Amino acid sequence: MSKRRVFDIDFPEADPPAADPAPVTESRRGPMASAISENSAALEERQAVEAQIRAENDRLAHEHVRLKKAGLITDMIPLNAIRADKLTRDRKPGRDTELDELKASIRDVGLSNPIRVEQVGEGVFELVQGFRRLTAFQELYDETGDEAYARIPAGLMAHGEELEMLYRRMVDENLVRRDISFAEMADLARGYVADPETAAQDADQALTALFGSVSRQKRSYIKHFMTLLDAIGSHLKFPEAIPRALGLQLEKRLASEPGARAKVKSALAAALVSTPDAELEVLREQAAPLSIPKKAQPSKPTGAAKTTFRQDVKGGTVRCAASEGRIEMRIARDFSNVDRHRLEDAVKAFFRELDG
């Protein structure tokens, strides 16, 4: 059996496994579609930024209002833009005797404690606290013409705060300073009652509204001074100088003695006082009858005489009153400026002439 011949057959090489078909991609967008897409993204980004800005502005606005209510926002306000007529001031009109010290301090170190104002119109402000500081700046500007004093640091308070709270702010500031007199506090309370925009109808309501933080006893003293000012306030030139004890003594006499009001007014009018000390001397004389018990008062000797007359001298007219153990001479002149030795010589000359 013949051997079967094997032939090699060349088959064509098989193709490699086909790769995954390429993903189908979108056809390329046109320029208009790209522009619209880009514009939309930019718009969304812009809106997000604007929302952040609005939120920040709202936060700052609320913070501004909070600080303004607390009076912590300070600005330089022109003096001529500030009014001081909304509140009845707890300081007597006229120049403060300690104002020069305040002015010297402002010149040396500036104003460390800004005044407080409330904006009441476009470029118009109402003073709430700091009448003395405002007066000091005004005087410095008038005296020097320096533009550094034409504006004053002022804490801006939110508009529309209750009138009672504005009064309390002013009162509390001066109570802290501890140099406000009973007469000044009483005069403020009287003005508070008279102010048609306040709710106070009488002295008690005014004292509660203004001086609620002070003791009951002190409010009682202020009320007595209110009565005193109602009675003779128009004849007083220096009521702020009246001590508490003297004021209470005077008020007691005015309340208990018929005709005492007319007597005290007459004595003040005749005295022609020009200084606080001179006025206090008159008031002490008028209050003196109450300081001695009735049964202890020495009776006047029968027929005790009192001589009164007027004498024209170089400086004006002297009112003279002479009685047992006493002689008084009154003239519109400040003798505190005269040298003490000259006064002593004048007294000696007077008695030398009197004794012949």
C-alpha atoms as one frame of an Amber mdcrd trajectory, in Angstrom:
protein
   0.000   0.000   0.000   1.480   3.135  -1.121   2.107   5.951   1.322  -0.376
   8.780   1.060   1.272  12.106   0.342   0.273  15.011   2.443   0.168  18.411
   0.835   0.465  21.714   2.770  -2.335  24.053   2.009  -1.747  27.737   2.590
  -4.905  29.324   3.876  -5.064  33.114   3.920  -4.372  34.658   7.299  -7.495
  35.450   9.207  -8.148  39.115   9.924  -7.483  40.147  13.585 -10.549  40.593
  15.784 -12.290  43.761  14.946 -11.921  46.545  17.557 -14.940  48.092  19.198
 -16.504  50.538  16.876 -15.551  54.164  17.523 -18.161  56.055  19.499 -20.457
  58.076  17.511 -19.654  61.729  18.128 -21.971  64.640  17.695 -21.408  66.688
  14.729 -19.434  69.896  15.498 -21.550  72.827  16.781 -21.734  75.961  14.812
 -20.367  79.344  15.986 -23.850  80.642  16.916 -24.538  77.696  19.243 -21.154
  78.146  20.917 -21.771  81.874  21.443 -25.180  81.219  22.971 -23.742  78.607
  25.321 -20.859  80.837  26.389 -23.200  83.832  26.908 -25.540  81.723  29.049
 -22.648  80.581  31.264 -21.392  84.157  31.633 -24.899  85.356  32.507 -25.280
  82.711  35.206 -21.887  83.653  36.662 -22.793  87.327  36.614 -26.113  86.679
  38.354 -24.323  84.672  41.025 -21.840  87.525  41.595 -24.667  90.086  41.731
 -26.497  87.938  44.287 -23.355  87.826  46.426 -22.948  91.602  46.143 -26.592
  92.190  47.119 -26.248  89.884  50.104 -23.087  91.701  51.204 -24.760  95.089
  50.733 -27.723  93.943  52.820 -25.389  92.774  55.543 -23.482  96.059  55.499
 -26.724  98.048  55.483 -28.000  96.202  58.549 -24.647  96.666  60.245 -24.718
 100.382  59.361 -28.181 100.766  60.903 -27.074  98.877  64.019 -23.999 101.043
  64.476 -25.984 104.196  63.743 -28.581 103.319  66.368 -25.747 102.863  68.829
 -24.278 106.224  67.824 -21.015 104.577  66.756 -20.829 106.073  63.269 -18.912
 109.340  63.397 -18.637 112.073  60.788 -17.299 115.619  60.638 -20.413 117.827
  60.673 -20.324 121.580  59.825 -21.172 123.738  62.832 -23.761 125.695  60.864
 -25.620 122.464  60.052 -26.310 121.652  63.705 -29.401 122.919  65.537 -29.957
 122.746  69.279 -33.612 123.617  69.727 -35.416 120.264  69.725 -34.695 119.490
  73.373 -34.966 121.713  76.419 -31.374 121.901  77.600 -30.414 120.886  81.125
 -27.831 123.644  81.201 -28.650 127.242  82.055 -28.365 129.558  79.038 -25.249
 131.655  79.150 -21.555 131.017  79.145 -20.219 128.132  81.189 -17.473 129.266
  83.556 -15.473 126.080  82.818 -15.684 126.448  79.041 -12.164 127.895  78.753
 -10.695 124.711  80.229 -12.575 122.625  77.674 -11.365 124.867  74.837  -7.760
 124.545  76.021  -8.118 120.755  76.059  -9.566 120.734  72.526  -6.698 122.912
  71.270  -4.106 120.620  72.866  -5.425 117.108  72.204  -8.586 117.516  70.126
 -12.085 116.316  70.979 -11.877 112.826  72.456 -15.636 112.414  72.934 -17.724
 113.282  69.834 -21.082 114.970  70.239 -24.228 113.076  69.191 -26.662 114.311
  66.586 -29.787 113.108  64.826 -30.270 113.865  61.137 -33.591 115.669  60.705
 -33.295 116.766  57.083 -30.974 116.998  54.113 -27.743 118.290  55.627 -29.521
 119.321  58.856 -28.770 117.753  62.246 -30.306 118.133  65.704 -28.019 118.061
  68.738 -28.764 115.288  71.238 -25.637 115.322  73.432 -22.701 117.695  73.726
 -23.962 121.273  74.091 -20.772 122.423  75.892 -18.527 120.746  73.311 -20.460
 122.338  70.462 -20.242 125.748  72.173 -16.491 125.327  72.683 -15.951 124.531
  68.987 -18.083 127.505  67.961 -16.073 129.872  70.173 -12.753 128.465  68.927
 -13.860 128.970  65.328 -15.101 132.516  66.031 -11.859 133.412  67.813  -9.362
 131.853  65.395 -11.140 131.490  62.059  -9.314 128.149  61.780 -11.228 125.806
  59.465 -10.164 122.925  61.724 -12.901 124.104  64.091 -15.550 124.681  61.407
 -16.563 120.998  61.642 -17.010 118.910  64.763 -16.798 115.115  65.219 -20.329
 113.840  65.717 -21.834 110.416  66.301 -24.781 109.938  63.940 -27.885 108.512
  65.565 -30.741 106.858  63.711 -33.578 109.240  62.887 -36.880 108.842  64.661
 -35.747 107.718  68.093 -38.354 108.375  70.782 -38.195 111.923  72.174 -38.174
 110.582  75.732 -35.088 108.489  74.949 -33.313 111.540  73.476 -33.995 113.420
  76.711 -32.748 110.485  78.765 -29.529 110.303  76.758 -28.853 113.985  77.429
 -29.698 113.680  81.128 -27.645 110.524  81.699 -24.577 112.093  80.116 -24.673
 115.040  82.505 -25.502 112.890  85.519 -22.314 110.943  84.848 -20.351 114.200
  84.986 -21.831 114.802  88.472 -21.614 118.604  88.265 -25.148 119.351  87.152
 -27.042 121.308  89.803 -30.467 120.636  91.274 -31.765 123.871  89.745 -30.618
 122.790  86.265 -32.266 119.386  86.654 -35.441 121.041  87.937 -35.498 123.489
  85.047 -35.158 120.624  82.575 -38.073 118.796  84.204 -40.179 121.961  83.994
 -39.330 122.290  80.312 -40.149 118.621  79.751 -43.639 119.116  81.186 -44.125
 122.238  79.048 -42.953 120.513  75.843 -46.130 119.634  73.891 -44.398 116.675
  72.225 -43.794 114.820  75.499 -46.382 112.739  77.362 -45.623 114.199  80.797
 -48.546 116.076  82.333 -47.046 116.937  85.721 -43.819 117.048  87.713 -44.000
 113.419  88.871 -44.324 112.072  85.325 -41.451 114.257  84.142 -39.208 113.148
  87.002 -39.966 109.474  86.356 -39.272 109.824  82.633 -36.060 111.831  82.971
 -34.545 110.725  86.270 -35.780 107.180  86.638 -32.220 105.991  87.261 -31.628
 108.236  90.305 -32.790 107.617  93.854 -36.276 108.464  95.025 -34.851 110.943
  97.540 -32.973 112.807  94.826 -36.100 113.013  92.672 -37.852 114.530  95.693
 -35.143 117.206  95.961 -35.502 118.014  92.266 -39.256 118.386  92.711 -38.738
 120.892  95.537 -36.421 122.885  93.290 -39.118 122.841  90.578 -41.485 124.493
  93.065 -38.780 127.005  93.980 -38.190 127.959  90.352 -41.912 128.228  89.696
 -42.111 130.729  92.553 -39.048 132.972  92.096 -37.145 131.583  89.090 -37.771
 134.689  86.985 -35.892 136.802  89.575 -32.869 134.501  89.878 -29.742 135.188
  87.842 -27.640 132.261  89.089 -30.037 129.466  90.144 -27.464 126.786  89.314
 -25.327 128.070  92.223 -27.986 127.342  94.864 -26.894 124.472  97.155 -29.383
 121.734  97.942 -29.880 122.679 101.603 -30.461 126.364 100.865 -32.887 125.566
  98.049 -34.932 123.249 100.255 -34.961 125.845 103.043 -36.159 128.577 100.708
 -38.836 126.365  99.191 -40.087 125.497 102.661 -40.458 129.161 103.560 -42.208
 129.984 100.293 -44.646 127.122 100.812 -45.441 127.829 104.454 -45.293 131.600
 104.870 -47.950 133.788 103.229 -46.393 136.674 101.353 -42.900 135.139 101.406
 -42.758 134.929  97.628 -43.252 138.694  97.235 -40.673 139.401  99.942 -37.987
 137.244  98.347 -38.641 138.694  94.896 -38.457 142.210  96.279 -35.168 141.489
  98.036 -33.645 140.039  94.866 -34.799 142.978  92.768 -33.389 145.512  95.226
 -30.049 143.774  95.586 -28.890 144.307  91.986 -26.594 141.283  92.275 -23.963
 140.628  89.637 -22.263 137.497  90.995 -23.454 134.091  92.243 -22.035 134.756
  95.712 -23.940 138.024  96.039 -27.199 136.346  95.039 -26.589 133.490  97.474
 -26.085 136.002 100.262 -29.499 137.519  99.561 -31.131 134.090  99.472 -29.502
 133.082 102.762 -30.867 136.205 104.372 -34.336 135.367 103.094 -34.104 131.773
 104.294 -32.622 132.688 107.679 -35.912 133.033 109.635 -36.495 129.304 109.225
 -33.070 128.371 110.571 -33.909 129.681 114.088 -36.792 128.172 116.051 -39.529
 130.703 116.716 -39.160 130.714 120.470 -35.403 131.143 120.185 -35.601 134.173
 117.886 -34.483 137.268 119.754 -37.152 139.919 119.889 -36.302 143.278 118.472
 -35.932 146.019 121.041 -38.840 148.412 121.154 -38.277 151.332 118.894 -35.348
 149.714 117.028 -34.625 151.977 114.088 -33.495 151.180 110.565 -32.129 153.917
 108.350 -32.181 153.546 104.562 -31.007 156.003 101.913 -29.356 156.266  98.521
 -26.129 158.064  97.747 -24.867 159.009  94.290 -21.172 158.272  93.866 -18.758
 158.166  90.943 -19.637 154.564  90.046 -23.411 154.966  90.297 -25.974 154.933
  93.098 -25.314 153.185  96.404 -28.266 151.738  98.335 -27.539 151.963 102.059
 -29.304 150.375 105.019 -28.174 150.873 108.626 -29.538 149.170 111.748 -28.268
 148.004 115.127 -24.979 146.201 114.607 -25.222 146.256 110.847 -24.709 148.491
 107.835 -25.146 147.477 104.199 -24.089 149.188 101.004 -25.183 147.823  97.620
 -24.101 149.001  94.176 -23.801 147.364  90.763 -20.078 146.729  91.053 -17.917
 143.621  91.463 -15.815 144.219  94.584 -14.117 140.828  94.276 -11.733 142.404
  91.761 -10.565 145.063  94.243  -7.309 144.404  96.056  -7.943 143.263  99.608
  -5.571 145.857 101.103  -7.455 148.658  99.358 -10.719 147.319 100.787  -9.182
 147.228 104.272  -7.971 150.807 103.929 -11.426 151.876 102.726 -13.105 150.249
 105.751 -10.656 151.980 108.140 -11.232 155.311 106.420 -14.985 154.775 106.680
 -14.888 154.295 110.454 -12.376 157.114 110.947 -14.790 159.430 109.187 -17.775
 157.968 111.009 -16.163 158.438 114.444 -15.045 162.003 113.682
